[in-house]
Amino acid sequence: MASVAEESQRPRAARRRGGGSIIPALPAAAGLVAFFLVPLLVFAVYSVLTAGLYSVSGPLTLDAYGEAIASRVNRTLAANSAVIGLATAAVTVAVALPIAYWLRRSARRLRIPVVFLIIASMFASYLVRIYAWRTVLGSNGLINDGLRRLGLIDEPLEFLIYSRFAVTVALVHIFLPYVVLVIYAAMAPLGAGLFEAARDLGASSRTLWRRLILPLMAAPAASAFLFVFILSASDYVTPQFLGGASGVTLGVQVQVNFRTLGNYPVAAATSFLMMAAFLMCYLLSALVLRALRLHDIRFVN
Amino acid sequence: MERTQRSPFTATVTALSLLFLFVPIAVVVLFSFHSTGGLSFPFRGFSLRWYEEVFSSPEFREASVNSLIVATATAVVTLLLGTLAAYGLSHSRSRLRAPLALLFFLPLTLPGLFIGLSLLVLFTEVQIDASLATVTIAHLVYVFPYFLLVSLAALNRLDVALEEAGADLGANSWLVFRKVTLPQVWPVLVGASSLAFALSFDEFIITFFVIGADSTLPMFIWSTLRRTVNPSINAISSLLLLVTLLLFVISFVLTFRRGRKRRGVIGGEELMEQALAGDAIGGRT
């Protein structure tokens, strides 16, 4: 652990290895331009074209954007996406912080197996997780069945499945391991002496968190929050299987617009509006961190 | 020696989270061995009938073979292009470094829905028919940043002196790479490549848009999930879990464990911390 801290202490210039050529990186760069940037550009052009059925044509117009914004359905679904995204991000970050702290403070023989398990759970298939939650939360699933057997309920709890709640639970399950690792990575370089010093100076657990850990973790926690928010708010698969009628999201609608209705410009315009919203969230979080003076807190051992 | 501290709150959160992460998966695996079609307790005994059913399904076999083809192609191409890219980024001071790093990591920030739709639009425009090749291209875009994150962290941590010594002794850059750099980092590169394989093997969100008449294992699971409540889905899921977890263990052993046994090879936990902390990008700027 200490080695990481020392590493970053070493003057950057000494580690620099110059003189090599950038040329080896160019084939991959060409590939990403051709199959990542160019497609995005074409997709952007689609958003300003006129819709046909499963086709697009000139002239250039902003109609698709107007239609996407004016749509009542889109607004409801955008609200659903935002609620699911915010809830997922808030829960994952709130749970990941204490886990990361526990990892940081526990002995190696405990830490290594727990890190191993957390990374292993990251590798559990995405669709299998969605399916697993359907079996756990379903009306004959593990929870309802268990509660019925215990005599606590007569009718299955219907809100457990086919709701925004179910979608959020599955998405937390999917993203929690990533967030734990990101926050743990940010916490790992903090020297043990820091916590000891705070304790020795009489800080309670609450003060320790409020004055030391949370400010130091604000920036990484914010990036993790955004990462989870963006990916879960735009997810279109989990809501299809667990969302029911009340848990449909904007991502599902984009997919339906594109594949089922064949309205390419509206699907494209909705996508770019979503990306614009995500970008705004990013800028907003940067501004908030800056206003709270938490954006460039660095820990030096 | 660091004083370890008892903190009942954080320990409880950690323990409950591990339960939360593993219980649903354990339930799926358990019921894949159920002797009846029931998906709730009590458990009525073990049997392999769902596995027999799955293995006798031609669709399952075709989808598995397709997934293997796509994931292998993705892993191999990523290993080649990604190693070159990581080497270029870590050994050059070119002004192109920062923009290239941005380009390489950008796909990480864009939701799969948009990557998939953009690629579908491109393939339609230039009239490339959807096939396993288009799926592989999509997977390459998706897995590339992950490969780079891990391999770049390893290359950035190499001891410069060894490579310089090689160069001073008259070796050209290819010889230095082959004789000095590669022996130190190959386990990490292969580990990152198996990570690419695992990501590709399980990819659904992007694949959904760029796949044609073919099927992959996640596509097969998706269509089974939509059709019926078929208990064999537990067996398929468990098999998919088995494959990805196996790859994880391989990748973990190569990237993390090896470092502690052999000096000079990039080691375990620090590498992960560095990769995750984003030092891969900033490492040598």
Boltz contact constraints between the chains, C-beta under 6 A:
constraints:
  - contact:
      token1: [A, 3]
      token2: [B, 270]
      max_distance: 6.0
  - contact:
      token1: [A, 4]
      token2: [B, 270]
      max_distance: 6.0
  - contact:
      token1: [A, 4]
      token2: [B, 273]
      max_distance: 6.0
  - contact:
      token1: [A, 16]
      token2: [B, 284]
      max_distance: 6.0
  - contact:
      token1: [A, 17]
      token2: [B, 91]
      max_distance: 6.0
  - contact:
      token1: [A, 17]
      token2: [B, 160]
      max_distance: 6.0
  - contact:
      token1: [A, 18]
      token2: [B, 93]
      max_distance: 6.0
  - contact:
      token1: [A, 20]
      token2: [B, 91]
      max_distance: 6.0
  - contact:
      token1: [A, 20]
      token2: [B, 92]
      max_distance: 6.0
  - contact:
      token1: [A, 21]
      token2: [B, 92]
      max_distance: 6.0
  - contact:
      token1: [A, 22]
      token2: [B, 88]
      max_distance: 6.0
  - contact:
      token1: [A, 22]
      token2: [B, 92]
      max_distance: 6.0
  - contact:
      token1: [A, 22]
      token2: [B, 94]
      max_distance: 6.0
  - contact:
      token1: [A, 22]
      token2: [B, 96]
      max_distance: 6.0
  - contact:
      token1: [A, 24]
      token2: [B, 84]
      max_distance: 6.0
  - contact:
      token1: [A, 24]
      token2: [B, 87]
      max_distance: 6.0
  - contact:
      token1: [A, 24]
      token2: [B, 88]
      max_distance: 6.0
  - contact:
      token1: [A, 25]
      token2: [B, 85]
      max_distance: 6.0
  - contact:
      token1: [A, 25]
      token2: [B, 88]
      max_distance: 6.0
  - contact:
      token1: [A, 25]
      token2: [B, 89]
      max_distance: 6.0
  - contact:
      token1: [A, 25]
      token2: [B, 100]
      max_distance: 6.0
  - contact:
      token1: [A, 27]
      token2: [B, 81]
      max_distance: 6.0
  - contact:
      token1: [A, 28]
      token2: [B, 81]
      max_distance: 6.0
  - contact:
      token1: [A, 28]
      token2: [B, 85]
      max_distance: 6.0
  - contact:
      token1: [A, 29]
      token2: [B, 100]
      max_distance: 6.0
  - contact:
      token1: [A, 29]
      token2: [B, 103]
      max_distance: 6.0
  - contact:
      token1: [A, 32]
      token2: [B, 103]
      max_distance: 6.0
  - contact:
      token1: [A, 35]
      token2: [B, 137]
      max_distance: 6.0
  - contact:
      token1: [A, 35]
      token2: [B, 141]
      max_distance: 6.0
  - contact:
      token1: [A, 36]
      token2: [B, 107]
      max_distance: 6.0
  - contact:
      token1: [A, 36]
      token2: [B, 141]
      max_distance: 6.0
  - contact:
      token1: [A, 39]
      token2: [B, 118]
      max_distance: 6.0
  - contact:
      token1: [A, 39]
      token2: [B, 119]
      max_distance: 6.0
  - contact:
      token1: [A, 39]
      token2: [B, 122]
      max_distance: 6.0
  - contact:
      token1: [A, 40]
      token2: [B, 118]
      max_distance: 6.0
  - contact:
      token1: [A, 42]
      token2: [B, 121]
      max_distance: 6.0
  - contact:
      token1: [A, 42]
      token2: [B, 122]
      max_distance: 6.0
  - contact:
      token1: [A, 42]
      token2: [B, 125]
      max_distance: 6.0
  - contact:
      token1: [A, 43]
      token2: [B, 118]
      max_distance: 6.0
  - contact:
      token1: [A, 43]
      token2: [B, 121]
      max_distance: 6.0
  - contact:
      token1: [A, 46]
      token2: [B, 121]
      max_distance: 6.0
  - contact:
      token1: [A, 95]
      token2: [B, 17]
      max_distance: 6.0
  - contact:
      token1: [A, 98]
      token2: [B, 10]
      max_distance: 6.0
  - contact:
      token1: [A, 98]
      token2: [B, 13]
      max_distance: 6.0
  - contact:
      token1: [A, 99]
      token2: [B, 13]
      max_distance: 6.0
  - contact:
      token1: [A, 99]
      token2: [B, 14]
      max_distance: 6.0
  - contact:
      token1: [A, 99]
      token2: [B, 17]
      max_distance: 6.0
  - contact:
      token1: [A, 101]
      token2: [B, 10]
      max_distance: 6.0
  - contact:
      token1: [A, 102]
      token2: [B, 10]
      max_distance: 6.0
  - contact:
      token1: [A, 102]
      token2: [B, 11]
      max_distance: 6.0
  - contact:
      token1: [A, 102]
      token2: [B, 14]
      max_distance: 6.0
  - contact:
      token1: [A, 105]
      token2: [B, 5]
      max_distance: 6.0
  - contact:
      token1: [A, 106]
      token2: [B, 4]
      max_distance: 6.0
  - contact:
      token1: [A, 107]
      token2: [B, 4]
      max_distance: 6.0
  - contact:
      token1: [A, 120]
      token2: [B, 248]
      max_distance: 6.0
  - contact:
      token1: [A, 121]
      token2: [B, 21]
      max_distance: 6.0
  - contact:
      token1: [A, 123]
      token2: [B, 198]
      max_distance: 6.0
  - contact:
      token1: [A, 123]
      token2: [B, 244]
      max_distance: 6.0
  - contact:
      token1: [A, 123]
      token2: [B, 245]
      max_distance: 6.0
  - contact:
      token1: [A, 123]
      token2: [B, 248]
      max_distance: 6.0
  - contact:
      token1: [A, 124]
      token2: [B, 25]
      max_distance: 6.0
  - contact:
      token1: [A, 124]
      token2: [B, 241]
      max_distance: 6.0
  - contact:
      token1: [A, 125]
      token2: [B, 202]
      max_distance: 6.0
  - contact:
      token1: [A, 125]
      token2: [B, 240]
      max_distance: 6.0
  - contact:
      token1: [A, 127]
      token2: [B, 204]
      max_distance: 6.0
  - contact:
      token1: [A, 127]
      token2: [B, 218]
      max_distance: 6.0
  - contact:
      token1: [A, 127]
      token2: [B, 221]
      max_distance: 6.0
  - contact:
      token1: [A, 128]
      token2: [B, 237]
      max_distance: 6.0
  - contact:
      token1: [A, 131]
      token2: [B, 225]
      max_distance: 6.0
  - contact:
      token1: [A, 132]
      token2: [B, 24]
      max_distance: 6.0
  - contact:
      token1: [A, 132]
      token2: [B, 25]
      max_distance: 6.0
  - contact:
      token1: [A, 132]
      token2: [B, 28]
      max_distance: 6.0
  - contact:
      token1: [A, 133]
      token2: [B, 24]
      max_distance: 6.0
  - contact:
      token1: [A, 135]
      token2: [B, 39]
      max_distance: 6.0
  - contact:
      token1: [A, 136]
      token2: [B, 24]
      max_distance: 6.0
  - contact:
      token1: [A, 140]
      token2: [B, 40]
      max_distance: 6.0
  - contact:
      token1: [A, 145]
      token2: [B, 40]
      max_distance: 6.0
  - contact:
      token1: [A, 181]
      token2: [B, 276]
      max_distance: 6.0
  - contact:
      token1: [A, 182]
      token2: [B, 276]
      max_distance: 6.0
  - contact:
      token1: [A, 185]
      token2: [B, 273]
      max_distance: 6.0
  - contact:
      token1: [A, 185]
      token2: [B, 276]
      max_distance: 6.0
  - contact:
      token1: [A, 185]
      token2: [B, 277]
      max_distance: 6.0
  - contact:
      token1: [A, 188]
      token2: [B, 273]
      max_distance: 6.0
  - contact:
      token1: [A, 192]
      token2: [B, 2]
      max_distance: 6.0
  - contact:
      token1: [A, 231]
      token2: [B, 111]
      max_distance: 6.0
  - contact:
      token1: [A, 234]
      token2: [B, 111]
      max_distance: 6.0
  - contact:
      token1: [A, 234]
      token2: [B, 113]
      max_distance: 6.0
  - contact:
      token1: [A, 236]
      token2: [B, 113]
      max_distance: 6.0
  - contact:
      token1: [A, 251]
      token2: [B, 113]
      max_distance: 6.0
  - contact:
      token1: [A, 271]
      token2: [B, 114]
      max_distance: 6.0
